[in-house]
C-alpha cells in the first residue's frame, strides 16, 4: 500500500455497532481507525470522547443502525455532533445497514415516516454526506438533503454463486413484487432468468405465499432480498419453490437482521445455503453452518477512497466486484 492514503486529512472512526467491519474498511483504505471512546454513564446516557485532533480533516464514521437500533442511532448522532464541534471539515456517515428503513411511507392513516425522521436527525446533527448500502427503498436517498452514495451488494452476492459454479440452470427469484429490480440486477450478473413469488401479507412479519410467476421446475433457485428479518418470507418462499419442483434453493440478502425465530426457521427450511454480507455484526449463536458471510469491507473501502479523491463511485456496482 502506498503512503498516499495515510494522508492525515482522511480519518475513519468506528462506533460500537460493527467494529470488525470497520477494521476491514480501514484496512482496505490503508489507514488505522481513529481513537475514540464510547461509553455509558450509569443512567445509560452515551458519552463519546474523540481522542485525537480532527480539525480540518475529512472524517468517515462507520455505524450500522442495527439492534440495539436506538442506542446505535444515538451514538451516531452524538458522534456527528462531537465531530462538528471539533471542526472536522467534512463528516461522511457510512451506514452499512440503515435501521427504520421499512418505515418509508404511510401505509395506513396516522403512521409516521420514521425513515425520513431519522434522515432529518442525521442531517441536523451535522453530517455532510451519507454512504449507504442497499437501502430498503431507493427513494430514501431523497429523504436526505445532503449527497447520498448508495452502494449495491448484488455484485458481491453474485461473486459467491459464480465462483462456486451455481449459476448453471439457475433462476433468480424475488420473494415479492417490490424486489424485482434487485432480482434482475443479480440475474444480469448470473446471466439467469428471473421468477417472482406473488404473496399477500395479512399483517407485519406474517407472510403468505401465493403463486410463482416464472418457470422454476427442475431449476436451481436463488432467492434474493435486501434483508432477512424473522425469515418468514424467505423460508415460506423456499418451501413454495421446492413444492413447485425446484431442485435446490439458495438464498441471499445484504442485511442479516435475523431477529426472533429467524435462525430456527432457516435451519428447518429447504434452503441449502444463505449468503449474506457483514453489514450487521452477527453474534456467535447466529453463525450457523447454512449461513455464509461475505465482507463489504473492501467495497466500502474502495468507495471511501473514491469519495476522498473526488472520483465517481458508480463503477463499483456496474461490474462484478473483485480485488485486483
C-alpha positions as a printed Julia matrix, in Angstrom:
324×3 Matrix{Float64}:
   0.0     0.0     0.0
   1.44    3.36   -0.98
   1.66    6.09    1.62
  -0.91    8.1    -0.34
  -3.91    7.06    1.78
  -2.07    7.79    5.03
  -2.91   11.42    4.27
  -3.85   12.92    7.66
  -6.85   14.55    6.03
  -8.7    11.2     5.8
  -9.73    9.6     9.1
 -12.05    6.69    9.83
 -13.81    6.26   13.16
 -15.85    3.28   14.35
 -18.66    3.32   16.88
 -19.94    0.21   18.66
 -22.34   -1.41   16.17
 -19.85   -3.21   13.92
 -16.18   -2.85   14.9
 -14.99   -5.9    12.89
 -16.4    -4.41    9.65
 -14.87   -1.01   10.47
 -11.46   -2.72   10.87
 -11.84   -4.31    7.41
 -12.86   -0.98    5.86
  -9.88    0.83    7.43
  -7.56   -1.93    6.22
  -8.96   -1.64    2.67
  -8.39    2.14    2.73
  -4.92    1.77    4.26
  -5.45    3.81    7.43
  -5.78    2.97   11.11
  -9.08    3.54   12.89
  -9.21    6.87   14.71
  -9.02    6.88   18.51
 -12.35    7.39   20.19
 -14.05    6.09   23.32
 -17.77    5.4    23.52
 -19.12    4.51   26.94
 -22.17    4.98   29.15
 -22.92    6.99   32.25
 -24.53    4.88   34.98
 -28.02    6.02   33.9
 -27.4     4.81   30.35
 -26.55    8.15   28.7
 -23.94    7.84   25.97
 -20.6     9.58   26.4
 -18.24    9.99   23.45
 -14.69   11.28   23.52
 -12.63   11.77   20.34
  -9.06   11.2    21.48
  -7.16   12.93   18.68
  -7.35   16.22   16.82
  -9.58   16.12   13.75
  -9.55   19.84   12.92
  -9.86   20.29    9.15
  -9.92   16.53    8.48
 -12.23   14.53    6.23
 -13.96   12.11    8.58
 -15.77    8.85    7.82
 -17.82    7.31   10.66
 -18.81    3.64   10.37
 -22.07    2.78   12.14
 -24.91    0.42   11.25
 -28.18    1.36   12.96
 -28.91   -2.31   13.68
 -30.08   -3.75   17.01
 -29.99   -2.18   19.56
 -31.28    0.31   16.98
 -31.92    3.32   19.2
 -28.61    3.03   21.07
 -26.67    2.8    17.82
 -28.59    5.71   16.31
 -27.98    7.93   19.35
 -24.26    7.01   19.33
 -24.12    8.11   15.69
 -25.93   11.42   16.28
 -23.76   12.27   19.3
 -20.59   11.4    17.37
 -21.62   13.64   14.44
 -22.22   16.5    16.88
 -18.82   15.91   18.53
 -17.05   15.93   15.14
 -18.82   19.11   14.03
 -17.89   20.92   17.24
 -14.28   19.73   16.86
 -14.06   21.42   13.42
 -13.99   18.42   11.08
 -14.06   19.71    7.5
 -16.49   17.02    6.27
 -18.43   14.38    8.18
 -19.21   11.37    6.0
 -21.59    8.95    7.68
 -21.17    5.36    6.46
 -24.32    3.38    7.34
 -23.93   -0.21    6.09
 -27.39   -1.04    7.47
 -29.96    1.76    7.8
 -32.46    0.95   10.57
 -36.07    2.2    10.36
 -35.81    1.96    6.54
 -39.01   -0.1     6.33
 -40.99    2.85    7.7
 -40.53    4.76    4.45
 -44.13    5.69    3.64
 -47.59    5.99    5.19
 -49.15    2.6     4.54
 -52.07    3.41    6.88
 -53.58    6.59    8.36
 -51.75    8.2    11.31
 -48.49    6.37   10.65
 -45.1     8.11   10.96
 -42.48    8.07    8.2
 -39.63    7.21   10.55
 -37.05    6.66    7.78
 -37.43   10.37    6.93
 -37.3    11.43   10.6
 -34.01    9.53   11.07
 -32.58   11.13    7.9
 -33.56   14.6     9.22
 -31.83   13.89   12.55
 -28.6    12.78   10.82
 -28.58   15.92    8.63
 -29.48   18.2    11.56
 -26.67   16.73   13.69
 -24.19   17.93   11.04
 -23.47   15.12    8.56
 -22.19   16.34    5.18
 -22.63   13.06    3.25
 -24.14    9.61    3.71
 -22.75    6.37    2.28
 -25.41    3.65    2.45
 -25.6     0.05    1.32
 -28.75   -1.46   -0.22
 -31.36    0.81    1.31
 -34.72   -0.92    1.73
 -36.25    1.59   -0.7
 -34.02    3.56   -3.08
 -36.1     6.72   -2.66
 -34.8     7.01    0.94
 -31.84    8.75   -0.73
 -34.23   11.68   -1.29
 -35.03   11.89    2.43
 -31.55   13.39    2.98
 -30.82   17.0     1.99
 -27.13   16.08    1.56
 -25.36   13.84   -1.01
 -26.01   10.11   -0.65
 -23.76    7.46   -2.22
 -25.84    4.3    -2.5
 -23.74    1.13   -2.8
 -25.08   -2.2    -4.06
 -24.47   -5.64   -2.53
 -25.59   -7.62   -5.62
 -22.1    -7.84   -7.23
 -20.67   -9.33   -4.0
 -23.5   -11.84   -3.66
 -23.16  -12.71   -7.37
 -19.47  -13.47   -6.84
 -20.28  -16.29   -4.4
 -22.6   -18.05   -6.87
 -20.3   -17.51   -9.87
 -17.18  -18.68   -8.01
 -18.97  -21.86   -6.95
 -20.47  -22.66  -10.37
 -24.01  -22.27   -9.05
 -25.24  -20.06  -11.9
 -25.85  -23.06  -14.18
 -29.56  -23.89  -14.56
 -30.29  -21.1   -12.08
 -33.34  -18.89  -11.75
 -33.13  -15.76   -9.58
 -36.31  -15.4    -7.54
 -37.75  -12.28   -5.96
 -39.84  -13.16   -2.87
 -42.23  -10.29   -3.7
 -43.08   -7.72   -6.38
 -41.08   -4.98   -4.62
 -37.78   -6.81   -5.05
 -37.95   -7.41   -8.8
 -35.34   -4.74   -9.66
 -32.94   -6.28   -7.13
 -33.54   -9.78   -8.55
 -32.98   -8.53  -12.09
 -29.65   -6.99  -11.08
 -28.41  -10.32   -9.66
 -29.84  -12.17  -12.68
 -27.8    -9.92  -15.02
 -24.58  -10.92  -13.24
 -25.53  -14.62  -13.3
 -26.99  -14.45  -16.85
 -30.08  -16.2   -15.49
 -33.84  -15.69  -15.89
 -35.99  -14.42  -13.02
 -39.17  -15.58  -11.27
 -41.42  -13.72   -8.84
 -43.38  -15.0    -5.87
 -46.77  -13.33   -5.62
 -47.61  -13.22   -1.94
 -50.18  -11.5     0.21
 -49.11  -10.28    3.63
 -52.03  -10.21    6.11
 -50.03   -8.25    8.74
 -46.46   -7.2     9.56
 -43.92  -10.08    9.71
 -46.6   -12.58    8.59
 -46.1   -13.7     5.02
 -48.48  -15.79    3.0
 -47.04  -17.25   -0.18
 -49.42  -17.42   -3.1
 -48.23  -18.39   -6.59
 -44.99  -18.4    -8.54
 -44.67  -16.36  -11.73
 -41.97  -17.91  -13.93
 -40.51  -21.37  -14.61
 -38.77  -22.97  -11.63
 -39.42  -26.7   -12.17
 -36.12  -28.61  -12.39
 -34.11  -25.43  -11.72
 -31.71  -24.26   -9.01
 -33.48  -21.29   -7.42
 -31.64  -18.36   -5.86
 -33.85  -16.14   -3.69
 -32.67  -12.57   -3.14
 -33.88   -9.91   -0.71
 -32.36   -6.76    0.76
 -32.75   -8.02    4.33
 -33.85  -11.1     6.21
 -35.55  -10.24    9.49
 -37.71  -13.02   11.01
 -37.06  -15.16    7.88
 -40.79  -15.91    7.49
 -40.98  -14.65    3.91
 -37.79  -16.29    2.67
 -38.43  -19.72    4.25
 -42.04  -19.89    3.03
 -40.81  -18.84   -0.41
 -38.14  -21.57   -0.34
 -40.74  -24.19    0.53
 -43.07  -22.94   -2.23
 -40.21  -23.24   -4.76
 -39.41  -26.78   -3.6
 -43.09  -27.7    -3.89
 -43.05  -26.29   -7.43
 -40.22  -28.62   -8.45
 -37.04  -26.61   -7.76
 -34.01  -28.93   -7.46
 -32.14  -26.74   -4.92
 -32.95  -23.47   -3.19
 -30.3   -20.93   -2.18
 -30.99  -17.56   -0.61
 -29.01  -14.34   -0.36
 -29.53  -10.95    1.24
 -27.38   -7.95    2.03
 -28.55   -7.41    5.61
 -28.78  -10.33    8.1
 -31.16   -8.77   10.64
 -32.15  -12.31   11.73
 -34.39  -11.49   14.68
 -36.79  -13.67   16.68
 -37.28  -17.16   15.19
 -35.12  -16.47   12.08
 -32.24  -18.88   12.77
 -34.53  -21.76   13.71
 -36.66  -21.15   10.59
 -33.61  -21.15    8.31
 -32.25  -24.33    9.94
 -35.57  -26.11    9.34
 -36.1   -24.77    5.8
 -35.11  -26.33    2.46
 -32.55  -23.5     1.94
 -29.16  -25.12    1.17
 -27.16  -22.02    1.95
 -27.94  -18.43    2.94
 -25.35  -15.91    1.71
 -25.32  -12.53    3.49
 -22.87   -9.67    3.98
 -21.31   -8.41    7.22
 -23.29   -5.12    7.15
 -24.65   -6.25   10.54
 -22.42   -7.91   13.13
 -23.69  -11.39   13.92
 -23.32  -12.9    17.4
 -21.82  -16.38   17.59
 -25.18  -18.11   18.15
 -26.46  -16.87   14.78
 -23.48  -18.18   12.8
 -24.98  -21.48   11.71
 -23.47  -23.81    9.08
 -26.05  -22.81    6.46
 -25.04  -19.15    6.77
 -22.12  -17.67    4.87
 -20.99  -14.05    5.34
 -19.12  -12.18    2.61
 -17.47   -8.9     3.6
 -18.49   -5.49    2.27
 -15.28   -4.07    3.81
 -13.3    -3.85    0.53
 -16.32   -2.42   -1.34
 -16.94    0.33    1.25
 -13.17    0.92    1.49
 -12.98    1.5    -2.26
 -15.98    3.85   -2.08
 -14.28    5.88    0.69
 -11.06    6.18   -1.36
 -13.06    7.32   -4.39
 -15.02    9.9    -2.39
 -11.79   11.18   -0.82
 -10.24   11.57   -4.3
 -13.41   13.12   -5.77
 -13.89   10.18   -8.15
 -17.15    8.54   -9.19
 -18.31    5.57   -7.1
 -20.71    4.17   -9.74
 -18.11    1.81  -11.34
 -18.17   -0.15   -8.06
 -21.57   -1.64   -8.8
 -21.69   -1.68  -12.59
 -19.28   -4.61  -12.69
 -18.66   -7.71  -10.62
 -16.74   -6.64   -7.57
 -13.36   -8.26   -7.21
  -9.98   -7.32   -5.81
  -7.13   -6.73   -8.21
